[in-house]
Amino acid sequence: MPDVLLATFALMPDGEPGGDLLPKALADRGITAEWVRWDDPDVDWAAADLVAVRSTWDYHRRLPAFLDWARRVERQTLLLNGAEVFAWNADKTYLAELAAASPGLPVIPTAPVDDETLVDGLGAAFARWGTVVVKPRTGAGGVGLVVADRLDDPRLDGLTPAPWVVQPLVADIRVLGETSVYVLDGRAVAQVDKAVAGEGAQDEVRVHEQYGGSSRVVAADPERARTAEAAVAAARELRGADLAYARVDLLPYDGVWAVSELELIEPGLYLDVDPANADRFADLVAARLR
């Protein structure tokens, strides 16, 4: 049995894009590692010294089963970040909780809505912010994101099943893009800047590649690095948890870079964009195994 199991899902048995780099980086540190499906019944999780959730990119569709699995695993071995952190982070209302607990931390305003509160909640959001983004409370990859500016907006026909969160549309994402900062062991170690699709996709606000977005490695911006580290520190204090890894997504809002997502479950390392993240993550794992 390898020292480390890297959890993925059925459609990506070899892990995230560039995933071959991670076992190699761990091997350079004398650590054996293997990609395995999180829902594979034949995996002996207890035989591994450490489990790292990496590309379990179906968890949002199977959340109860995924959390049950995570709780079983952490009873048997070391699971980075841990099941209760996963449960908290899977519900995007954590952003409102984070903002309330850390008044000095810039966070994109976030309000919950469900079927019963949809009309009143959206009405209040339109009055406060104008154009808004509605997205599933548990979701990933931009799936189900809807932009709307009035209650009879036909785009709301595309809503996924409740519940949702509603946020102001950050229009500057079309110009300034989104930033992802990787925070390992509490320290910002890398930055990837992402842009929405170019000409011909004026209404698109998602930066994911499947929607025409693009990503590039850039030198870390000190302001964004400080905000990302502060967000992870605030979450660590709020949850009383050891947060080994995080990806903090930031958007330009109200004159500052504000937290739009704090990814603590399975943030892709963008290994195909920034191969050096394999060594950074391997160093983190090696430190946890000492």
Disulfide bonds with the S-S distance in Angstrom:
none
